[in-house]
């Protein structure tokens, strides 16, 4: 019997050595959880044995239990490297329509050739669907789905409004608006430009020129004229001011022709372009304290951009597109020309420039047109008994001992938060493992020595004559 006891000790010590060696070999494995061999005494009793003198039958391995305590974080430059701080696992699926999920703490994710987020084995990271505002529409394991990053940000948005806030210099020199030429800076005071988009997402340069007319300043008031042009095939095309959708407006400004400080004449806010067409501008009128006289903001609409208007758009675009120039509290002070805000509401087609993952798991794609789009929310799954999970390589699957998976949003309730551009390192303490290795080795040697002594005793007995 003593042979069997020593052999059981050797077997248990060998399992301890195997577990410790496996921990040491995975000290640099991302998301690895260390294991430990847990022993129990073997004690067999029978009806005719004396429990007071029973010595026991050795040791056996009760379990090789994994320890799921937190590993340290290593920060990286890859936003798709994910680490969980706290409780929970990432859920992955082997195929797009596979509902047999596996669970992992290893967050070495990347994009595959179809722009799905996958791990090193090609398993698809699972996430909850989200609404347009980024809120989760469901937090059930059954509704999780793979995450695909779109390369474009949807359809373009045509520009309908351009907003500008500016100051026009009160003491600037004057010009005759009839002599305005967008290609000759000596015929106007100042200009601004902004990129706008048609219905196909094509970019166009819209420029606005500001002219202070001769004789347009008189007692308590001043007038400026603004002309708008668009670029087409490298040329500058003037665009008429319109009265909404009714047609070109008759735009005039007041003049003081006698110099007595009283406006006594009207002049057309027009010029003739290089093609001989008469182009109409808009008039901005200011009071004696530099404030705009009129509605603020001043919404000034210009002609359609298609063939029935300015003719600057290609045939495939929406020819009825009109631009409204929105002057937001324009001023005329005795200071230099200054534009403090210039913006437009159109968008071109965006190309993917980056992916962001928040601590709540929300995945956002950012695009070259300055937009961001919530795509989905990385699912976090936990179990009532983590040590009941069945290990399959670098991941685990649910078992009867672990209980059913419980899904939820990261950083909520008992679920851990997600760190982007970080990886959870192995939770193996190398120093502790080396000490355990020595202990297991001594245990193995001691049991081997017991086996050797038992063998010597047997030989001695057999040699008695």
HELIX and SHEET records of a PDB file:
HELIX    1   1 UNK A    2  UNK A   25  1                                  24    
HELIX    2   2 UNK A  141  UNK A  143  5                                   3    
HELIX    3   3 UNK A  177  UNK A  179  5                                   3    
HELIX    4   4 UNK A  185  UNK A  187  5                                   3    
HELIX    5   5 UNK A  386  UNK A  388  5                                   3    
HELIX    6   6 UNK A  430  UNK A  462  1                                  33    
SHEET    1   A 2 UNK A  35  UNK A  41  0                                        
SHEET    2   A 2 UNK A  59  UNK A  66 -1                                        
SHEET    1   B 2 UNK A  73  UNK A  75  0                                        
SHEET    2   B 2 UNK A 422  UNK A 424 -1                                        
SHEET    1   C 2 UNK A  82  UNK A  85  0                                        
SHEET    2   C 2 UNK A 417  UNK A 420 -1                                        
SHEET    1   D 4 UNK A 101  UNK A 104  0                                        
SHEET    2   D 4 UNK A  89  UNK A  93 -1                                        
SHEET    3   D 4 UNK A 124  UNK A 129 -1                                        
SHEET    4   D 4 UNK A 145  UNK A 146 -1                                        
SHEET    1   E 4 UNK A 101  UNK A 104  0                                        
SHEET    2   E 4 UNK A  89  UNK A  93 -1                                        
SHEET    3   E 4 UNK A 380  UNK A 382 -1                                        
SHEET    4   E 4 UNK A 406  UNK A 408 -1                                        
SHEET    1   F 6 UNK A 101  UNK A 104  0                                        
SHEET    2   F 6 UNK A  89  UNK A  93 -1                                        
SHEET    3   F 6 UNK A 124  UNK A 129 -1                                        
SHEET    4   F 6 UNK A 372  UNK A 378 -1                                        
SHEET    5   F 6 UNK A 362  UNK A 367 -1                                        
SHEET    6   F 6 UNK A 352  UNK A 357 -1                                        
SHEET    1   G 2 UNK A 110  UNK A 111  0                                        
SHEET    2   G 2 UNK A 117  UNK A 118 -1                                        
SHEET    1   H 5 UNK A 241  UNK A 242  0                                        
SHEET    2   H 5 UNK A 298  UNK A 302 -1                                        
SHEET    3   H 5 UNK A 324  UNK A 327 -1                                        
SHEET    4   H 5 UNK A 161  UNK A 167  1                                        
SHEET    5   H 5 UNK A 338  UNK A 344 -1                                        
SHEET    1   I 4 UNK A 190  UNK A 197  0                                        
SHEET    2   I 4 UNK A 203  UNK A 211 -1                                        
SHEET    3   I 4 UNK A 221  UNK A 232 -1                                        
SHEET    4   I 4 UNK A 217  UNK A 218 -1                                        
SHEET    1   J 4 UNK A 190  UNK A 197  0                                        
SHEET    2   J 4 UNK A 203  UNK A 211 -1                                        
SHEET    3   J 4 UNK A 221  UNK A 232 -1                                        
SHEET    4   J 4 UNK A 235  UNK A 239 -1                                        
SHEET    1   K 4 UNK A 190  UNK A 197  0                                        
SHEET    2   K 4 UNK A 203  UNK A 211 -1                                        
SHEET    3   K 4 UNK A 221  UNK A 232 -1                                        
SHEET    4   K 4 UNK A 282  UNK A 286 -1                                        
SHEET    1   L 2 UNK A 252  UNK A 255  0                                        
SHEET    2   L 2 UNK A 265  UNK A 268 -1                                        
SHEET    1   M 2 UNK A 270  UNK A 272  0                                        
SHEET    2   M 2 UNK A 278  UNK A 280 -1                                        
SHEET    1   N 2 UNK A 390  UNK A 392  0                                        
SHEET    2   N 2 UNK A 395  UNK A 397 -1                                        
END                                                                             
